[in-house]
């Protein structure tokens, strides 16, 4: 797997700052993190709110 270099990460952060603005960037990062977490949970098949089968 190819790992991003520091320059790649800096460019992505700068684009995100331009796109979202400094005030909305933390909120956008939180929502992206939540979406990724929900996606991983759905893919793994683990439901935390599902009733237990007996």
QUICOR-V487285 format. One record per residue. N is the residue number from 1. RES is the residue in one letter. PSI is psi in degrees with one decimal (999 if undefined). Layout:
# QUICOR-V487285
n:res:psi
N:RES:PSI
N:RES:PSI
This chain:
# QUICOR-V487285
n:res:psi
1:X:136.7
2:X:128.9
3:X:138.2
4:X:143.9
5:X:169.1
6:X:-39.6
7:X:-36.3
8:X:-43.6
9:X:-41.7
10:X:-40.4
11:X:-42.6
12:X:-41.9
13:X:-41.7
14:X:-41.1
15:X:-40.8
16:X:-40.0
17:X:-41.3
18:X:-38.0
19:X:-47.3
20:X:-28.7
21:X:157.9
22:X:-30.8
23:X:-35.4
24:X:-6.7
25:X:-44.8
26:X:-39.2
27:X:-41.3
28:X:-41.0
29:X:-39.8
30:X:-44.3
31:X:-35.3
32:X:-42.8
33:X:-40.8
34:X:-41.3
35:X:-41.5
36:X:-42.5
37:X:-43.7
38:X:-38.5
39:X:-46.4
40:X:-38.9
41:X:-42.7
42:X:-39.4
43:X:-38.4
44:X:-15.0
45:X:9.7
46:X:119.3
47:X:123.6
48:X:-25.7
49:X:-2.7
50:X:142.1
51:X:147.8
52:X:140.6
53:X:138.5
54:X:999
